[in-house]
Amino acid sequence: MLSGRNTMLREVLDFFLDYDVKSLPETSKSTEDKKTEIKVKKQNFSNKADELLTELQKRMKEGKNKFFRMPKKQEHPLTKLSQILKVVFLK
C-alpha cells in the first residue's frame, strides 16, 4: 500500500503512524532517537506482516491448487476469477 505512487496517502499515513513518538518534546528524546525508534517499529511490523502472509499462503495452498486444477475446456462459472487469482498468487 505504501509502495505505490500516491504520495498524499503516504504523507497522511506518515503523520498518523507513530505520532506518539514523533510528538515527544526534544527534551525527552532527540530527533535521531525518534527516527531510530520509528525505524525499529517499522521493521518489527514488516517482520510480523511477512510471517502473517506466509501463514496465510500456507492455509490457502491446498484450495488454490484444487482451484487451478479445474478443467480448462469446461466453462466453469469461476473461470475469470481463476485467471485473476493466478495473476495475483503466481507472481
Secondary structure, 3 states (H helix, E strand, C coil): CCCCCCHHHHHHHHHHCCHHHHCCCCCCCCHHHHHHHHHHHHHHHHHHHHHHHHHHHHHHHHHHHHHHCCCCCCCCCCHHHHHHHHHHHCC
